[in-house]
Amino acid sequence: MTLFHLAGPSLLVVVLFLLSTPITWAMAIGALAFFFINMDMIPLANFAQEMAEGSQSVSLLALPLFVLAGCIMNASGITRRLLTLADVLVGHMTGALAQMCTVLGTLLGGLTASANADAAMLAKTLGVEMSERGYSRAFAAVITSSAAIITSLIPPSIGLIVYGFLAETSIGRLFAAGVVPGLVLAAGLMVTTYFIARKRGYKPLRKERASRAEASRALIDGLWALSIPVVIFAGTRYGIFTTTEAGAVVVVYVLFVAIFGYREFTFRQIPEVLAEAVRDSAVVMIMICAAASFGFYLAWEQVPQAMSGWLGDATDNPLLMLLLINVLLIVIGTAIEGSAALIILTPMLIPIIDGVGIDRVHFGVIFITNLTIAGITPPVGGLMYISSMVLKVPMMAYAREVLPYLAMMMVLLVMLSMFPQLSLWLPNLVYGTAAVQ
């Protein structure tokens, strides 16, 4: 086996990355190159077979279903109602619009399942309004993209679904594990925003807190939407349906709420919503298929075993291993888009964490948090590009504004690594310490 056979496909993928080739096609082309190089040992038809097998999982059925549910909710007036609720909760605080952005991102996290969708929505609504009210455009881009990170932790999360599939780990427990870290992240964002807003003089929207009557009206108006995560947890906890089936149940539930609860959604909108859900789901699914074929190449060349041996030689202490992996992921996240890193690295890292006794659910939350933070990290952060494009912010201006938020998130990563119960307390409470969902 020559060096060309071993490293050629990986070098090709790196070159394609540098040429700004979409990550899906870069992985697919690299995998196809591997099969061409090894045609004498592996039939070329295996390339298509490996791509197809990448999608053959019942767990992945949850992905398009939760995406569809989010699309229905977005088309049914949910954003406006939750924005009103966010205003009632934090409109009296310093930097109120930025604080509302974090609260709205947290509320939407339980509905849309897509951080990219939330970043676009937050930038188009609150981001534009912030810039019109004297907030720095770069600051508005940073807070809208940072708030969207919460979506990756609050269930239902596409990242947690994909990780659960790749790591063969309970998606129900992963959903529960993301709640507390997601809320801690939201609190960290709000504290950081408060100090920045106070220093810059970003004003509240209200002179005083909302009255109890106004808060009650806003809460009742948003209650249909806020009940969705409860439906997911209650149904999976008591065995009414599996996590995968929960996706179908939530679609039916939100369709009922949209048509008969909020009454702002009609049957005529269904084709448009279905088309949006298909497009959003297809982007993730084709990436999973491409990564499956690229993963075959990595497994054939025993790259996971080599990485496991290298990290295993470095330390056998679980905490040190987590910190080492965090550093590795932070470096990788500055060069590779988070979704691609998730799909490529999960099969490599699972044997390593199993070897030192790290819980897969705990690691999943840390892994997803780390890779989503990469979404706001220059130069390849996807969330950064979405918010910056909407608000027309140069990368260097964004890079300066994002530093305090990145520092806060690094502290959060260390906390999640040092205190596993931040992630494991809720799934152990809901499903039990030995439950398999």
N, C-alpha and C positions, 0 to 999 in steps of 0.2 A: 504494500500500500504506500504510494508516494505521498509527499507533502501536498501535491496538487489535488489528489483525490480527497485528502483529509480537509484541507482548508479552502480549496477552490470555491465551493458554494457559499461559504461564510463570507469570503472576501468579496464575492460578487454581490451579496446582499448589502454589505457595507458600502460598496461603490454606488449601488442603486439608492441607498439612503442619502448619500452625499449629493446625488443628482436629483433629489427631491421626488423620487418615485414613490407613489403611494405604498404604504407599508404592506398592504395585502399583496400587491403584485410583486414587490421586492421579495417577499418570502416565497411566493409561488414560483417565481423565476429561479430563485436560488435552489429550491427543491427540485425543480425540473432539470436544472443543470446537474445535480447530483445523480438523478436517474439516468441522464444521458451518459455521464462519465462511467457509470457502473452497469451499462446495458448488458455486459457479458455475464453479470451475476444476478441482476434483478430485472425482470421484465418491465419495459417502459410503461405498460398498462397499469402497473402498480401505483404510478403517480396519481392517476385519476381515482383509483380505488382508495388510496389513503385519504385523498381530499373528501371523498364521499363518506368514508367511515368517520371522519371528524365531526359530522353532523348527526351521527346515529346514536342519539342518547335521549331517553325520555326526559331527563332533567332539563335539557335545552328547550323543551316545549314551553317551559315557563317564560322564557325570554320574550318571544313575540307576543305572548298573551299579556304580560305586564306592560310591554311597550304599547300595545293596542289600548289597554285600559288608560294609560297616561294620555294618549292622543285624544281619547273620548273626553277625559276630564278637562283637558286644555281647551277643547272646543265647546265646553258647556258652561262657561262663565266662572269656572273654579278659581282662576287666577285673580279675577277682580274681587271675589269674596274673601279670599285669603289675604289679599293686599289690604283690604279694609280691616281685617282682623289684626294684621301686623301693625297698621297705623294705630289702632286702639291700644295695642300692647306697648309699643315703644315710641310712639309719635312725640312724646313729651321729652325724650332723651336728647342729649347733645349729639349732633350728627344723625338726626332722626332718619333721614332717607337711607343712609348707609346701614343703620341698625335695622331698619325695616327690610333691607335687602337680605341680611343674615336670617332674620326671622322667617321671611317668605321662602328663602332657600331651604330652611329646615322643614317648614310645612309642606312644601312641594316635594321634598325628598321621599315622603311616603306615598307619592302619587305617580310621578312621572317616570321614575327608575332610570332616567338618563341625565347625567351631569352636563353633557353637551347641550341638550335641549334646555335645561335650566339656565345655563350660562347665556345662551342666546336670548331667552325670554327676559331674564333679569337685566341684561344690557340694553335691550330695546325699550324696556319700560322704566325701571328705576334708574338705570345708568344714564339714559338721555335726560331724565328729569334732574338728576344730580348735577350734570354739566350745565344745565340751564339755570340752576339755582346757585351757581358760583363754586361748586365743588371742582377740584382738579379732574380733568378728563382721565388722566392716568390713574388717579385714585379710584375713580368710579369704575374703571376697567378692572382694577385689582380686586375691589370688594365684590363685584358681580361674579368674577371668575372664582374667587375664593369661596364665596357662599355656595357656589354650585358643587364644590367638593363634598359638602354634607350629603348630597344626594347619593354618593357612592357608598355611604355607610347606613343611612336610614333605609329600612326595607320598604318596598322591594328594590333591590339594587342590581343592575345588570352585571356589574363587576363581581359581586358576591355570587350570583348565579353561575357565571362562567368559571370562577375559581372553584366553586363547589363541584361542578362537573369535572373539571380537570384534576382536582385533588381527591375526587371520590369521597367528598365530605358532605354531611348533612346541610342542605341549604336552609332548612328551617332553623337549625341552631346558628348558622351564619347570620341569618336575618336578625335573630334576637341579639347576637353578639355585637352587631353594628350599632344598636340603638344608643347605649351609654356613651361610647366613643364619639358618635355623631353629635350628641348633645354637649359633650365636653368641648368638641371642636367649635360648635356654635357659640358657646360661652367665651372661649378664647378669642374668637373673631370679634365678638362684641366688646370685650375688654380692650383689645388692641385698637379697635375703631374708636372707642371712647377717648382714649388718650390722644390719638391723632386728631380727632375732630375738635377736642377742647383746645389743643394747641393752635389749630388753624381757624377756629371760630365758626365751625359749621353749626348752624342753629337748629333748635328743635322745630317741629312743625306745629306743635301745640304749646300753649302757655302753661297748661296744667294737665294732669292725668285725665284720661277719659272717665266719665262717670260709670258707676256699676251698671246702670241701665243700658248705656251705649255699649259697654263691653259685653253684656249678656246678649244683646241683639246680634252683635258681630259674631259671637261664639256660636249662637244657635244657627245663624245663617251659614256658617262654615262647618256645622256639625256633620252633615252628610259626608263631606270629603274627609274630615278628620277621623271618621269611624272606619275607614278602609284598612289601615294597619291593624286595628282591633279585630276586624273580620279575619284577616290573614292569620294572626296569632291564635285566636280562639279556635278557628277551624282546624289548624294543624296540631294545636296542643291537645285537643280532645278527640282527635282521630276522625273528624268529620270528613276531611279531605287531606291529601298529601300537599306538599309545597307546590308541586307541579300542577295539580288540580286546582290549587288556590288561584292560579293565574286565570283559569277559565271562570271560576266563581266570581272573581273580582271584575272581570269583563262584564258579566251579566249584571252584577251589582251596580257598577258605575253607569251602565247603560240605563238601568232602571232609574237611578238617581238623576241622571242627566235629562231624561225625558219626562219623568213624573215628579221628581223632586224639585230640581231647579227650573225645569220647563224652558230651557234655552237651547235645547238640542232637538233636531228633527231627524226623521228617517232619511230625508234628502241629503243630509251631511254624511251619512254612513259611508258611501263610496269614497269620498275624499279622505275621510279619517282612515279607512282601510288602506288606501294607497299610501298615506303618510306612514302608517305602521309597517307596511311591507318594506318601504324604502329604508326606514330606520333599522328594522330587524335584519334586512339583507346585508347591510354594511357590516354588522357584527358577525353574522353567520358565515359570510364569505371569508372573513378574516380568520375565523376558527378553522375553516376548511383548509385554507392556505397554511396555517400554522400546524395543522395535523400532518400535512405532507412534509413540511420543514422539520417537524419533530421526529419523523421517521429517520430523516438524515442524521439528526443529532444522536438519536438512539443507536443507529447503525455504527456511527463512529465513536460511540461510548463517551460522548461529551458529558452527560449527566454524571456518570461514574467518575470521570476525571475531576469535575468540579466538586463532587462529594468528597473525594479523597483529599483534595487541596484544602477545602474548608475544614474537613474532619481533622486534618493534621494541625490546623491552626489552633483549634480549641475544642474541648468536649463539654465546656460550660454552657448551659442553655442561654443564660443572659448575654454572655459575651458573644455567642453565636448569633443571637438576634441583633445585637448592636453591629456586628460585623456585616451581616446581611443587609441591615438598614443602610450602612455606608455604601455597600456595593450597589444597592438599588437606587440610592440618591445619585450616584455617579452615572449609572445606566440611564436613569430618568432624564438626565440632561441631554442625552443623545438619541434615545429611542422613545417613541410615543408609548404612553402607558398601557394601552390595550394590547399592543404587540408584545411589550415586555411581559405582561401578565400571561399571555398564551405561551410564549416561548419559555419563560423561566419557571413556571409552576411545576412542570414535570421534572425539572432539574433540582429544584429546591426541596420538594417533598421528601425524598429519601434522606436528605441532610437533616431536616428538622425531626424526622422520625428517629434518626440515629442518636440524637441527643435528648429525645424525650419532650420535645415541644408540642403542645396541643395544636392540631391542625386548624381548629376553629380560631384559636387565639392568633396563630400565625396568619390566617387568612385576613383577619381584620387589620393587622399591622401591614401586611403585604398590600392590600387594597388602599389603605390610607397613604402609604408611601408612594405608590404608583400614581395615585390621583393627585398628590401634591406635585408630582412631576408635571401635571397638566397646567400648573401656573408658573412653571420654572422655565425661563429662557434657556436655549433658543427654540425648543421644539414643543413647548407646552400647548396642547390642543385647546384647553380652556382659555389660555392667554390669547391665542390667535382669534378665537371667536369674539371675546369681549373687545379686544383691541381693534378688530375689523369693524365692529358695529360703531364704536366710539371714535374711530380714526386716531388711535394712539400709537406713536412710534415705539419700537421695542425697547430702546434705551430708557425712555421715560417710564415705561411700565416696569422695567427691571429695577429702577431706583425705588419706585413706590412699593414694590412687592416685598422688599427686604424685611420689614418688621413682621409681616404676616408669615414669611418663611421661617423666621426665627421662632415665632410662637409655635408653628407646626412641628419644628424639630424637637421642641420641648415636649409636645404631645406624643411624638413617636417614642421618645425615651420613656415617658410615663407609661404608655401602652406596653412597652417591652418589659419594664421593671415590675409592673403590677398587672398580672394576667387577669385578676378578678374584675378589672374594668371592662374586659371583654366577656369573661366567662360567667359573671354573676347572673345575668339575666337568662341566658340559655339554660344554665343549671337550675334556675328557679322555675322556668317555664316547662322545660322538657325533662329535668332530672339529670343527675351527673352521669348516668350510664345509658341515657336514652338514645335511640337511633331513629332518626326521622327520615 
